[in-house]
Amino acid sequence: MIHDYLPLLLHIGVAIGFAVSALLVSVLLGMAGRRTRVKDTAYECGMVPQGETQPRFSVKFYLVAMLFILFDLEIVFMYPWAVVYKEMVVESKLILWSMLSFITILMVGYVYALKKGALDWKK
């Protein structure tokens, strides 16, 4: 039985060994270099860095990004439905009503987001 798991154990061992060796080499080579103030500054294409290191993003940006991901994933669920629709509609109309209910729920969520002002950048 252990013979069946030998390739998996070997793979895990090689992965752990590679990770540990890469970290050790990084630490050892990192100790060899000298740190100076110039080396520790941020590099911006040869320009002197100006301003804060991390610009602050509005919460609206993340909200719109999450809504995009949500609605984008919902569209992905429609592709398999569209592929089998023609052959399934002959047997039953259930496939049409299930997708209509899915789209209705999706539209209710979209209208809710619009009413809440989630997609309005000016607020």
C-alpha positions as CSV (number, residue, x, y, z in Angstrom):
1,M,0.0,0.0,0.0
2,I,2.8,2.4,0.8
3,H,4.1,1.7,-2.7
4,D,1.1,3.4,-4.2
5,Y,1.7,6.6,-2.2
6,L,5.5,6.7,-2.9
7,P,5.2,9.1,-6.0
8,L,3.0,11.5,-3.9
9,L,5.4,11.4,-1.0
10,L,8.3,12.0,-3.3
11,H,6.6,14.9,-4.9
12,I,5.8,16.5,-1.5
13,G,9.4,15.9,-0.4
14,V,10.8,17.6,-3.5
15,A,8.4,20.5,-3.1
16,I,9.3,21.1,0.6
17,G,13.0,20.6,-0.2
18,F,12.9,23.2,-3.0
19,A,11.1,25.7,-0.8
20,V,13.5,25.3,2.1
21,S,16.6,25.5,-0.1
22,A,15.3,28.6,-2.0
23,L,14.6,30.3,1.3
24,L,18.0,29.4,2.7
25,V,19.9,30.6,-0.4
26,S,17.9,33.8,-0.3
27,V,18.8,34.4,3.3
28,L,22.5,33.5,2.8
29,L,22.9,35.7,-0.3
30,G,20.9,38.5,1.3
31,M,23.4,38.7,4.2
32,A,26.3,39.2,1.8
33,G,25.1,42.5,0.6
34,R,25.5,45.8,2.4
35,R,22.5,47.9,3.2
36,T,22.7,51.6,2.5
37,R,20.1,54.4,2.5
38,V,20.2,54.6,-1.3
39,K,19.6,50.9,-1.7
40,D,16.7,50.9,0.7
41,T,14.7,53.6,-1.1
42,A,12.0,52.7,-3.6
43,Y,13.0,52.6,-7.2
44,E,10.7,54.4,-9.6
45,C,12.2,54.1,-13.1
46,G,15.2,56.2,-12.2
47,M,13.1,59.1,-10.8
48,V,13.4,60.3,-7.3
49,P,10.4,58.8,-5.4
50,Q,7.7,61.4,-4.4
51,G,4.7,61.1,-2.2
52,E,3.4,58.3,-0.1
53,T,4.6,54.8,-0.7
54,Q,1.1,53.4,-1.1
55,P,-1.8,55.4,-2.5
56,R,-5.1,55.0,-0.7
57,F,-7.9,53.6,-2.7
58,S,-11.5,54.4,-2.0
59,V,-13.8,51.7,-0.6
60,K,-16.0,52.3,-3.7
61,F,-13.2,50.8,-5.8
62,Y,-13.3,47.5,-3.9
63,L,-17.0,47.5,-3.8
64,V,-17.3,47.9,-7.6
65,A,-14.6,45.2,-8.0
66,M,-16.5,42.8,-5.9
67,L,-19.7,43.5,-7.7
68,F,-17.9,43.0,-11.0
69,I,-16.6,39.6,-9.9
70,L,-20.0,38.6,-8.6
71,F,-21.9,39.5,-11.8
72,D,-19.1,38.1,-14.0
73,L,-19.2,34.7,-12.3
74,E,-23.0,34.7,-12.7
75,I,-22.6,35.1,-16.4
76,V,-20.2,32.1,-16.5
77,F,-23.0,30.0,-15.2
78,M,-25.1,30.9,-18.3
79,Y,-22.6,29.4,-20.8
80,P,-23.3,25.7,-19.9
81,W,-27.0,26.4,-19.9
82,A,-26.8,28.0,-23.4
83,V,-24.9,24.9,-24.7
84,V,-27.6,22.4,-23.6
85,Y,-30.6,24.6,-24.0
86,K,-31.6,23.5,-27.5
87,E,-31.6,19.8,-26.8
88,M,-33.2,20.2,-23.3
89,V,-36.1,22.5,-24.4
90,V,-37.5,19.7,-26.5
91,E,-37.9,17.5,-23.4
92,S,-39.0,20.1,-20.9
93,K,-39.7,23.8,-20.4
94,L,-38.1,23.6,-16.9
95,I,-34.7,24.7,-18.2
96,L,-36.2,27.9,-19.5
97,W,-38.0,28.8,-16.3
98,S,-35.0,27.9,-14.2
99,M,-32.8,30.3,-16.1
100,L,-35.5,33.0,-16.0
101,S,-35.7,32.7,-12.2
102,F,-31.9,32.9,-12.1
103,I,-31.8,36.0,-14.2
104,T,-34.6,37.5,-12.1
105,I,-32.7,37.0,-8.9
106,L,-29.6,38.5,-10.6
107,M,-31.5,41.5,-11.8
108,V,-33.0,42.1,-8.3
109,G,-29.4,42.1,-6.9
110,Y,-28.3,44.5,-9.7
111,V,-31.2,46.9,-9.1
112,Y,-30.5,46.8,-5.3
113,A,-26.9,47.7,-5.9
114,L,-28.0,50.6,-8.2
115,K,-30.5,51.9,-5.6
116,K,-27.9,51.7,-2.8
117,G,-25.5,53.8,-5.0
118,A,-22.9,51.1,-5.1
119,L,-22.0,51.8,-8.7
120,D,-22.1,55.6,-8.3
121,W,-18.5,57.0,-8.2
122,K,-19.4,60.5,-7.2
123,K,-20.7,59.6,-3.7
